C-alpha cells in the first residue's frame, strides 16, 4: 500500500492523544497518509490539540443523531475548517421507532431513518450509516430526492436530549 486516505485518533485519551496526534502529523508530512483527523473530540480536546499543532484535523468523527446534536461542537469544527462526520446516525437502530421522525417522514414519503440522514446532510455533516442488510443500505442511499423544510430541520434540531449510545468522550 502506498498511502492511507484518512487516519484518525479514535479517542481523546488524557495524556495520550497529543502524542498520538504528533505521530499522525509525522506520517502525514511524510506522505504516508493523505489526511489525518480525530474521533470523539469535544471542544476542549480540539482547543488543546490546536494549541500544540499547526495541522488542523481534516475530520472529527462524533456520535450525532437527533437525540444528540452537539451544535456548539459542530460550529467550532466549522470555524476551524474541520469536517464533522456522524457515527451512529441512526442511534444503533433506534431512530426508526421515533414517532416524531415517522410523522415528518410521512410528509415526504420517506422513513424516519431517511429523514434523519437527510437532516444530517442538510447540516453539512458527513455520515456513513452502518447496515448489513441490503434493503437498509438501499433505503439509506435514497435520500437525495428531497429536502427538509427549515421548519422540519428546526423541529429535529429541538429533539436533542443529550442521549448517547456510546461512551462520553469527556469521561474517557
Secondary structure, DSSP 8 states (H G I E B T S, - for coil): ---EEEEEE-S--TTTHHHHHHHHHHHHHTTSEEEEEEES--HHHHHHHHHS-SS--SEEEEE-BTTB--HHHHHHHHHHT-EEEEESTTGGGTGGG-HHHHHHHHHHT--HHHHHHHHHHHTT-EE----SSHHHHHHHH--SS----HHHHHHHHTT-----SS--GGG-
